Amino acid sequence: MDGEELMHYLRREGRFADPDDSSRPDLILLDLNMPKMGGEEALEAIRSDPELKRIPVVVLSTSLEPGDVHRSYNLGANSYITKPESFEGLTAVMKALASYWSEIVTVSTA
């Protein structure tokens, strides 16, 4: 629902404490404009946590601002994608992401 809930889930805190109910994701799609804790703050927290820092993070945002792109990469984003305006465009991006991260790239799990 928001950046704080994301971090509670990733860190297995509170209602997410049971690892059987809160498995760690293989990939995080991160919105920069989340309520409570923004995407940049969440990305910084993910990259500073030894348990989470190896999870690939793809920023998916409506922002075309060069500053947002640069800050995201400087904070450790693996990719920055501007959300397409159409549903068809978003579907194509999601299919490409799924293919790339599940079939092409080898991700470190250690």
Secondary structure, 3 states (H helix, E strand, C coil): CCHHHHHHHHHCCHHHCCCCCCCCCCCEEECCCCCCCCHHHHHHHHHHCCCCCCCCEEEEECCCCHHHHHHHHHCCCCEEEECCCCHHHHHHHHHHHHHHHHHHCCCCCC
